[in-house]
């Protein structure tokens, strides 16, 4: 019994004697959150009904390396709120916004000094104006004094729709429901139409078909409208089974832009954002590969946004890498050329060209291009 008591006492003593060493070992290990937070940038997007969430996911898939870089998408509540968040909300480093929202906020002086603290990393793609209506609404003019949903207050769609209906001189009664709720109300006949600015094909319209009793309304492309917005079209290729094969729907588009927060130069967040820009611009060509959203093919990272300043590290990257940024490889050039031909055919009402016809035209373009280089 005495030996058992002595042995127990020794075990207790050893246990207590190990405690400081164990604590010291634990204290010496870096906290697990250190690695998780390394290189994180937060990117605020529009809500899930549009395509900016998918664009943010594409960026994360290309840029995240599991060790030094990570893109964390944050779904925002609306364009104007996103702009406010970019200035004031803790942790938001970037935001995807419509260009006309920026112009509106500056004109209305909603955020004083906006043009001085807000800088852009790059222009992105165009987002199309969709105007979905009941079948008994034959034209935009039929919407006069009717209920039209324009998304939540402060949303990009609400700003674009107000401006566009004003240009068309068509008074409407605006409703501010979530787009999913509005689509249900439209099907029930409780509203006449819903407006939505989103890159085509917009996910919310993906499941529409000819039996829904709905259709897209054409936007009159008069000089007043085209002086403000980019003319474009919705086609059966964008919404198969909903837009008839032999028809196109005239509409307009507004540009989207990737904005940077006004971060203190040299801070950790600033360094993380610089790291993001370098990885984004360096790996941009991979975003044109299949599997990413087709809207990436519209992006030209060298394009400028008149009236606004570019984020200095982005500008410096472009100056250092002028040839890389401006010269796509042959495969990319073919893709861009094909997309251009498709857009031109749609705009002119012509039939789509076959791959063979596109290749022949591209060959002629290459010969012409060589002839221009002396």
N, C-alpha and C positions, 0 to 999 in steps of 0.2 A: 504493500500500500504506500509506504514511504517513497519507493522508487517511482511509482505512478504519479504521486503528487509532485515530485521533483521534475519528472519529465514534462508534466503539464505546465509547470511554472516556466520551464525553459522555452516551451513552445509559445506561451503568451509573451514572454520577453522578446523572443525573436520576431513575433508578429508586430509588436510595438516598435522594435528597432528598425523594421523594414519600412514602416510608414513614411518617415521623412524622405528616404531614398526614393520610394515610389512617387511621393508627391513632387519631389524635385524632377524626376523623369517626366512626369506628366506636364509640369510647368515648362519644361524645356521644349516640348513639342509645340510647333506653331498651331494656332487655332485653325480648325478646319475651314472657317469662313474666308481665310486669307486667299486661298486658291480660287474659291468659288467666285469671289468678287473681282478677281484680277482682269483688267481690260474690259469691264462691262460698260456698254453704252445703252441707254434706253431710248427707243424710237417710238414716238406716239403716232398712231394711225387714226384714220377714220373708223367708223364702226364696221362690223363684219359684213354688212350688206354690200359694201363696195369691194374694190380689189386691193386697197392699200395694205390690208392685213396679209394678203398673199404676197405682195411685193416685199413686205418686211420679212416674211418667212423665207423668201428666196435669198434675201440679203444675209439672214442668219445662217442659212445652209452653206453659203459660199464663204462667209467671213469667219464664223466660229471655228476655232482650231482646238478647243478643249483645254487650252493652257493659258494663252495670253490674250485672246480676243473672244468676246461674246456679245451678240446683239440680242437685247431683250425687248420684244415688241410689247407695246402698251396700247390697248384699245381705248381711244378717246371718246368724248361725249359730243363732239361737234367742232366745226372748223374754228370758230371764234374762241371757244373754250380751249382748244388745242394751242392756239396762238398765245392765250393767256398763260397756259400751263408751261409753254416753252420759256416764258419770261420768269414765271414765279414758282412753279411747282418743283419741289425738291426732287432732283434726280433725272428730270427729263432733259436729254441732251440733243434730241432732234425731233422733227415733226414733218409729216407729209401733209402739204396743204395745197389748195387751189390757188393759182396766181391771182384770180379776181378777188379772192378773199383778202389777200395781202393788200391789194389796191384799195379795196373797200375800207379796210381797217385804217389805212393811212389817210384816206380822204375824210373819214369820220373822226379821225384823231382818237380812236378807241384806246390806243396804247401810245402815249406821247413818246416821241423819239424813235418810233418803230424802225424807220429807215436807217438809224444809226446803230442800233444794237442787234437787229436781225440780219443775219447773213445767210446766203444759200450755198450749199455744197454743190448741187447740180440741178439743172432742170430735169424733169422726168418725162413722162408720157403725157398724151392728151387724154382727157376724160370726156366722154360723150354725154350730151344732154338727152335723156330719154323722157318722152312724154307719153305715158300709157293711158289710154282712155277707153270708155265703153264704146261699143259699136255704133250707137246712135249719135255719137259725137264724131262728125265727119271731118272737121277742120279745127285749127286752133281758134279761129274766130267764134266757133260754137261754144267755147268755154267762157265767153263773156258773162260775168256775174254768176258763174257756176263755182262749185266747191272743188278746189284743186289742192291735193296734199303736196307740201314742199319740204317734208321731213321736219325734224325738230327745230325749234328756234335756235338760230345761230349756226345751223349746219351750212355747209358749203352750198348744197342744193337750194336752200332757202334764199341765199344771197344771189346766186345766179338766176334763179327763177324770177325773183322780184325785178332784177335788172332786165331780163329778157322780155317779160310781159310788159314792162314799161316801154321798152324799145318798140314792141309790136302794138303798143297802145290798146292793149286788151285788159280791162279790169277783171280780176278774178277774186273770189273769196278764198283766201289761203287757209289751209288746215295744217296743223303741226303735229301729226301723228308719226310714230315710228313707221318705217316703210313696210314692214311685215303686216302691221295692223292696217295700214292704208290699203294694201293690196287686198286684204280680206274685205274691207269696206267697199272697194271698187267692184269686186266680184258680186257683192250684194246690192250694188246700185246706190249706195249711200253717198258716194261722191262721184264726180264726173270724170276725174283723171288724177293721176299722180305723176309728179315730176321727180326725176332722180338723175343726178350727175354721177356717173361711174364709168370707169373704163370698160369697154365692151370686150367680151361678153360679161355683163354684170351677173353675179351669182343669183341675185334675187329673181331674175327673169329666165333663169336656165330651164325651168320646167314648164314654161308657158307653151301652149299649143293652140292650134287654130280653132279648137272647140271651146275655148275659154270665154268667148264673147268679148274679147278685148283686142286692141290693136295699137300700134305706135302711130302717133300723129306726126306729120311732117311739119317742120319749122320753115316758114317762109324766109328764103335767103335773100332778103332785100338789102340794098346798100347800107342801110343803117345797122342791120344785124351783122353783116359780114365785116363791117369796119371795126366791130368790137370782138367778135368771136370767129373761130376758124370753122369754115364750112366742112361738113363731112357727111357720111351716110351710114345707116344701119342696113344690113343685108341678111339674106338667108344664110350666108356663111357665118354670120355672127350669132343668129338665133334660128337655127334650123327647126323646121316644123312650125314656126310661128310667123316669120316674115316669108311671104311667098317667094318662090325661086325666081320668078320673072319680075319682081318688084324691088325697089329700094326706097328707103325713107330718108328724106333730107333732114339733117339736123345740124347742130353746131357742137363744138368741143372747146374745152378750156384746159389750159396747161396745169400740170401739177409740178410741185417743186419740193426738194428736200432741204429743209431749213435747219440751221445750227443754232443752239442756244448761245447766249453771250457769256462764255465761261472765262474765268480768270486765266490769263496766259501763264503756262508753267504749272498749273494745278494738276492733280491726278486726273480729274475728269477731262481737262483739256488735252492731256497727253493721250488718254484713251480715245478721244475723238480724232486726234491726229492719226493714231494707229488705225482707226476704222477707215478713215479717208484713204490712207495708203493701201490698205487691203482691198477696199472697194474698187478703187480706180485700177489697181494692178490686176485684179481678177475680174474686171468688168466683162471681158469678152466671154467668159464662161457663163454669164447670165443670158447670153444669146443662144445657148445650147438647148436642145429639146429637153422638156421637163420643167422649164421655168416659164413664167407667164409670158405670152407673146408680146405684151406691151413693152417688154425690155427692148424689143427691136426698134422702137421709136425713140429710144433714149440716145442723146448725143452729149456725152459728159463735157464736151468743150463748148456747148451752146451757152450763150450769155443771157441773163435776165435783165433787160434794160431797166434802169432806175434803181437797181438793187446791187449791193456789194457781195462778192463771193467770199466765203470763209477763207482767210489768208492761207492756211496750209493747203487747201484745195487748189487755190490759184497757183501756189508755188509748185505743187506737184505737176500741174498741167504745163507750167513753164519749163520744168525739168524734163518732161516726157512728151514734148510736143509731137514727135513722130509716132510714138506708141499710141497716143490718144487719138491722133487724126488719121491714122492709116490702118483700116481693118484688113485682115488677111483675105485671100481670094474667096474662101468659103463664106465668110461674113459679108463680103461685098456682093456676092451672088444673092444671099438672103435679103440684103437691103434692097438690091435692085429688083428682085422678085416682088417684094412688098410694095415698092414704089409703083411698079407696073400694075399690080392689083388695085391699088388706090386710084390710079389714073383711069383705069378701065371703069371702076365703079362710079367715079365722078362724072365720066362722060356718058355713062349709060351703056357702054359697050360690053360685049360678051367676054367672060374671063378667058385669058390666053392659056393654051396648053403648055406643059413643061417644055416641050420641044420648041414652041414658038418663043418662049422666054429665053431658052438657051441660045437660039439664033440671034435674038435681039441683044443678048449680053455679049455674044461674040462680036457683033457689030460695034457695040459700045466699047469693047476692049480695043478694037482697031482704031476707032475714033480717038480714044484716050491716048494711044501710042502716037498718033499723028499730032496731038497737041503738045507733046513733050519734045522740045527741040534741044 
